[in-house]
Amino acid sequence: MSNSVKIVMIEDDHGHARLIEKNIRRANIANEIVHFDNGSAAVEYLLDDTREQKGSILILLDLNLPDMSGVDILRKVKGDEALRRAPVVILTTTDDRTEIQHCYDLGCNVYITKPVDYDAFAQAIRQLGLFLSVIQAPVIS
């Protein structure tokens, strides 16, 4: 995966966040990871047009956040002109088929239920990295 792709992880459980990052690093993915433990701060960051750094993003999103629904975040991301092409990987404990289909309908790229098979997770991240290298990915300021 190109190092210009920033990984935005939205995960309120710090233990899960450390485990996810550990396994990303174990898969030899060295991209910058920006972690948010609540949805409000993540949405503010993602929709902020005044950020200094630019680059493509990949979003790792938990659905069960303390302040807002991950589905609402997904809806905001996919409804934003600058972000709608951003790949979104859902990482959550929710395994309800209706919820999974709803996330795909809203535009998520991969839905992974925790506990995660981290080899499959790392492979999904690598594939999304290849995807980012061939498509025009959203640039965040």
N, C-alpha and C positions, 0 to 999 in steps of 0.2 A: 504494500500500500504506500502510496506517495506520502512523504512526510508533510506535504502541504495540507493534507486532509486532517482537520481537527475533529477529534471525537468528543462530543458533548454527551456526558453521562448524567442522566437525571434519575437518581436512586437515593431514597431517604434512609435506607439501612446501610450504615457505614461499613459493617462487616461484609455485606454483599458487594458494596462498591469496591472494597479492597480486594476481594476475591475475583471480581470481574477484571479489575486492572491487572492483578497478578497473572491471570490467565491470558490476557491480551499480551502482556510482556513476554510470557512463556512461549507464545506463538510468534515471537520475534517481530511484533508490531510495535514500532517505536514512536508512533504518532503522539502528539500532544493530546492529553486528556483533560478536559475541563469538567469538573464534577459539581453538580448542584444537588442539594439534599431536599429541595422543595421546588414545586412547580412554578411558583410566582417568580422567583429569582431567575429560573431557567428561561421562562417566557420573556422576562424583561431583557435578559441577555440576548436571546435569539432575535428579538424584534427591535433591538437597539440599533439604529442607523448610524450612531456616532462612534462605534468601536473603531479603534485604530488598526487592528490587524485584519488582514483579508485572507480568504482562503475557503476551500471547500469544507463542508462539514458532514459528519455522519452522526446521527443521534441514537443513543441507547436510552430507552425510555421504560421506566417502571410505570405501571398503571395505577398502583395503589400508593398515592402520595398523601401526606398529611393535610395539605392545604388546597389541593385541587386534583381532579381526575386526570390521569395520563391520557385518556381519550380526548379530553378537552384540549390538552396540549397538542396532541396529534392533529386535531381539527384545526387549531390555530396555525400550526406549521404548514399543513397542506393547503390552508386557505390564504397563505401569504405568498405573494408573487415571487419574492426573492428566495423563499425557502421551500416552495412546493416540491422541487425536485430532490430535496435532501433525503437521502436514504434514512429510514427509521427502522431500528430493530427494537421490537418490544421484548423486554425481559421482565417477566412477572410471574406471580404464583397463580394467577387467574387462568384456569384451563376450561372455562365455559365455552362451548362451541359457538354459541351465539355471539359472545364477546369477541372471540377470535375472528369470526367472519366480519363483524362490525369494524374491527381494526383494519383488516385487509380492504374492506370497502372504502374506508377513509384514506387508504394509501400507504399503510405500513408495508415494508418490504419483507421483513422476516418477523415471525412471532415465535418466541422461545419461552417455554414454561420452566420456571425454577422448581426444583433444583436442576441446574443446567448440565448437559453433557458438554463439557468445556472444549473437547476436541471439535465437536460439531459447531459450537459457538465460534471458535477461532476460524474454522473454515468458512463460516458464513461471513465473518468480518473480512476475511481475505477476498472472498468473492465480491463483496460490496466494494472493496477497494479497487478491484479490477473494473467493476461497473463504473465507479467514479472516474477512472482514468480514461474511459471511452466516451462518457457523456459530458454534457455541459452541466457541471454541478453548481449549486448556488454559491455565490460569493458573499461572505459576510464582512461587513466593515468593522 
